[in-house]
Amino acid sequence: MRKPLLIENAHIINSMPYHDHIGAILVEDGRVSEIVKGAPPGAPDGAERIDAKGLIASPGLIDMRVFTGEPGLDYRETLESASLAAAAGGVTTIVVMPDTNPVIDDPALVDFVARRAAATAKVRVLPAAAITRGVEGREITEFGLLREAGAVCLTDGRRSIQDSGVLKAAMTYAYNFDMPIVHLPCDASLAAGGQMNAGSFSSFLGLKGIPIEAETIPLDRDMQLALATGVRYHAAPVSTARSIDVLERYRRDGSVTSAGVSINNLCLNQTDIGAYRTYYKLNPPLRTEDDRRALIAGIKSGLIDTIHSDHDPQDSEVKRQPFADAATGAIGLETLLASALRLFHSDDLDIMVLLETMTTRPAQILGLETGSLKKGAPADICLFDVDYPWIVEEAQLRSRSTNTAFENARMTGKVMMTIVGGEIVFKETGRW
């Protein structure tokens, strides 16, 4: 039995059910027991009172695309260190990708991740299982057993399945178990050897480019297969304006599909690479400013459902290399909300819409009971100051790796407290 919490004077924002008012939230036994507008009528004996004046209270964020190093690559990131970064970023649930060492393609490994997370992590850790054995794109795994072990979705993580027959069989199989397929649309032959977005800027830098067709062609294929099989399909991530056109076309056909975008592609573009800055070498690559604006428009229109961090820890030895030789990926759990708030401060996205992409929609796609502030829901809550100024510094990051794409970036908006299941797992020392 956890001590009751009473959060007072908070600006409560939640899309389903709708809340956008100053009020109070009472948490008992790890769940939301009451939400009221204005002052609370009282508090249970022994309740801890939290004065959240000036702060927004939202559901805790759900990040659908998080890479860790455990098992096998613990020096990059452990489940514990990832959870500490997540808590500091207001993320209360992370979906961890299966391309570890060994790959999470067996029920025993799914169980290992779940048990390890329960013992060490501060936030909820949900294992994603591999679609194919060894994420090699050839032989599909035992979906039913993986689901029973605790896998919430099926994905090959950084890999994209090239064989359409294998992918269709996987979608048909996943449909029978009502499991979502989360897939990276990428044509390996078109992307082979590519280092960044193809175009005049890549030519100027002398780097081989990755054309947008490397994303749009497999995305179109995936959407056709999803429509044919009826599977719940989530394209993650997408990065180009023409991908939005593909999504729009198939949504009209009534397919059970959704799409996600990396916060990196929403806040940055290819020019940020500058003089071969390898922390901006990402997958998918940073695209043009027109693509970035189209992705924002896709969120506004509902064609893009979720925003994720694409948290991908890489040690300095593989990042501090010539650009062509450097590993792809950047960490992002701790900066997810703060960087997303850039889109709010620039008047690109409404705060309600922005939060919905990181709370309600991921929960709906994965079938979770979290992601919403409502009576009886798990008390996963993020309290943040939307106007708090701060600077991202590598030395202050909680991840084991420091390959952030936002090093020395000036942010406006910071998490002040994170609550998971009624337990405070993070406090910003300058506030409390």
PyMOL commands that set and color helices and strands:
alter all, ss='L'
color gray80, all
select helices_A, chain A and resi 79-88+107-120+133-135+143-149+164-176+188-191+200-205+213-229+241-251+263-267+270-273+278-280+289-301+316-319+336-345+351-356+360-366+394-396
alter helices_A, ss='H'
color red, helices_A
select strands_A, chain A and resi 5-14+19-28+31-37+48-51+56-59+61-66+91-96+124-127+154-155+181-183+196-197+209-210+233-235+257-262+306-308+381-391+410-420+423-427
alter strands_A, ss='S'
color yellow, strands_A
deselect
rebuild
show_as cartoon
